[in-house]
């Protein structure tokens, strides 16, 4: 068992509280997508602890153990272009985003965790400049082959500065099914702050904790998904940043997800959607 490749967390990744309560353990399991060949069935697999805990302070549900991300993401097998449902979702997201902020050429769209560039291709087809960021070398090669400029690496302030220097600041930053994978959420948001234009928006999407609980979706808990979000801890995360959540909506993707819209606090163009109070009650 490679515990050297696992870090046990003793404080919440949002509020830094040490009041973490373990409430669900799956024991030791292989990482997701670690498929083995038939002739490897007799070999011992690496197993990693999978335990879920609750922060008693900010109420973030999160994994107690974090597997080294290089083990899971440097060579990644899932490609969204294999799913027609996801491709339709990406197309709708691009069109809605264009309408929301009245995007005009040559606005820059940056997708974090851009995979093979499927979402960015939808924005590219609408005439916008696009840039991706992804840590998987195999996927970056595919995206570049398909004409999507992509930075290799885990998004942070360093990569944000590189994008701005080579291109410009982004009118829109997207991140679908990625934020829940991020261990250092504060560094991630600092990167967003650097990269986002003053009147731009950041859109992220991930499975919703309420759907996980109500539908008993225990199979959506695995090593990649470090955080299981409701809105309350996200609001606390935003309070310590230059960003502000101004809208949120639910959809049926991945068994039930939320899409969260952020802006800079200095941007007065977007008003706070009144239904956010209902999400905060959860």
N, C-alpha and C positions, 0 to 999 in steps of 0.2 A: 504494500500500500504506500503510495507516494505522497506522504504528508508533507514532504519538502515542497511540493508543488501546490500546497493548499495553505491559505492563511485564515486563521480563526479571527473573527472580528469581535472586539470587546466593547465597541461603542458604535452608536448609530451613525450611518453615513450622512445623515442630514443634520441632526441636532447635536451629535457628539455625546449624547447621554449614554451612560453605562448601564442603564436600567433596561436590559434586554431580557425578554422572557421567551425561552424555547417552548414551542407548543406543538410541533409536528416534526417527527424524524422518520426518514425513509431508510436509514442505515447507510451503508456504503454501496454506491452504484457507479457504473461506467458513465463517462460523460456522454451527452447526446451526440448523435451522428458519428459515434465511434464504431462504425460498422466493421466487422471482421470477416475475412474470407473463410470459406468452408475448411480449407486446410489449416486454419489458425484456431479452430475450435478447441483444440486441446491445450492451447497456450493460455497462460494466466493473464487476465485483463487487469489494467490499472483501475482501482476503485477509489472513489472520492466521497467523503461524507456529505449528506444532503439533509440539512436540518433547517427548519423555518422558525424565525423568532419575531416577536413584536417589540417595537420600541415603546416602552411605557410612557414616554414623554411626548413625542410627536406622532406616535401611532403608525410609523412606517413598518410594514411587514417586509422582512428581508431575510436572506439566507445568512446563517451563522458562519458558514465557511465559503471562502472565495477561491475558486480554482484559478491558477495562473491563466490569464486570458490567452496567452500564446498557444496553450495546449488546445484551446477550443476554437480559436478564430484565425490563426495564421494560415490555415488551409481549411476553407469552409465549404461544405457540400451543398447546402441549400441554395437554390437559385429561384427567385420569385417569378422569372419569366416562364417557368414550368406550370404556373397556375393562372388560368384564364380569369378566375375570380379576383385574384390579386391585381392582375393587369388592368381589369376594368376599374377596380378601386383606385389604382394609381392614376388612371386617366381622369376619373371624376375629381380626384384631389387636385390635379393640375389645373383643370378647368375652373373649379371653385376658387382656388387660390388666385388665379388670374382675375376673376371677377371681384374677389374680395378687396384687393388693394389696387385694382385697375393697373395691372402690370403693363408696362410698355417696353419695347426694345430700347436699349440693349440691357435690360435688367439681368442681374446675375442670380441664379438659383444654385444653392449648395445643398447637397444631400449628404448627411452624415450616416455612415453605415450603408453606403450606396450600392453594395453588392455588385451585380452585373450591370448596373446603370438603368434598370427598367423604369424606375420612377423618373429619373432625369431625362430619359428619352421622351417621356410624355411632355415635359416642359420644353425640350428641344424642338419637338414637333410643333409647338406653339410659337416658336421663333425666338426663344430666350437663350442666353448664354448659360451654360451649366458646368458645374464642377462637382466631383464626388470625392468622398473620403472613405477609405475602407482598409482594414488591417489584413485582409486575406489576399495573399499574392496571386493565387489562382484566379480570383474574381476580378482583381484589378487588371490583370492581363486581358480578360474577356471584355471588360468595360472599355479599355483603351482600343481594343480591336474593333469594337462597335462605335468608335468615335466619341467616347465620353472621357474627357480629361478627368483623371482620378489621382488623388494623392494617396500614397500607401502609408498607412499608420493608424494609430488610435488617436481620435480627435482630442486636441488639447490646445492650449494657448499658443504653443509653438507652431502647430500646423495652421491655426487661424491666421497668424501673422504671415506665414508663407503664402497663403491664398490671397490675402489682401495685397501683399507686395507684388505678386505675379499677376493678379487679376484686378480686383477691386472689392469693396465691401458688398455684402449680399443684400439684395432686396428681400429675399426669402431664404430661410434655412429650414430644411425638413429633416426629420429623423423618425422613421417608422420602425417600430419594434427594435429600438436600439437603446433608448435611455434606461430601460429596465436592466440592460446589460452592464451599465456603467458603474464602476466601483467608486470613483471620485467624482461625485456629482457637482461639487463646488468648482473644481477645475474645469469640468465640462461647461458649466454656465459661464465661467469667465471667458472661455473660448468663444462662446456664442456672443457675449458682449463685445468682444474685439472685432468679430467678423461681421456682425449685423449692422446694416445701415441704420441711421437714426430714425428713419420712418419705415423700416422694414419689420417683418414679423418672423417669428420662429414657430414652427408647427411640429409637434411631436405626437406620436401615437403609440399605444401599447395596451396589452390586455388590462382590463379593469378589475380591481380586487373584488368589487361587489359581485360581478359575474362569476368569478372564481368561487366565491363562498356560496352564493345562491344555487349555482348549478353544479357544485361539488367537483370542480374541474381540477382535481388533484394531479392529473396527468400534464397540466401546464406548468407544474413546479419542477424545474430541473436546473442543473448547474449554471446554464447560461443566464437564466432569469434571476438576477440578484435582488431586485426590488419588485414588490407587488403593490401598486399605487392606488390609493384613494386620493381625493383632492387635498385633504387637510395637510399632509406632510409636504405636498408640492407647494402649497401656499407658504409654508414655513421656509422651504428652500428658496422661494422667490423673495421673501422678505430680506434675506441677506445678500441680495444681488441687485443689479441695476435693471432687472427685468420684472415684468408684471404679467400675470395671467389675466386675459381679458375675455376669453370665451372658451367654452368646452362643450363637446357634444359626444354622444354615444353612437356606436355602430355595431354591426353584428360580426365584423371580421374577427377571426380567431376565437370564436365562441363568445365574443363580447369585448369590445375595446372602447377606450376613450381617446379622443383627439383633443389636444390641449393647444390653445393659441396664446402666444406670448408676444409682448412688445416691450420696448424700452419704457421705463417709467416717465421719461421726458417726452415721449410721444403722446400727444393729446388727441391724435386723430381718431383713435379707437376708444369707444366707451366700454365700460365693464358690463358684460352681459348679465341681466338680472337673474338668470337661472343658476348662476354660480352658487348662490346661497343654498339652493336645494342640494347641490352636490356636496357642499360642506357639511350637511346634516348627516351624511353617510359615515 
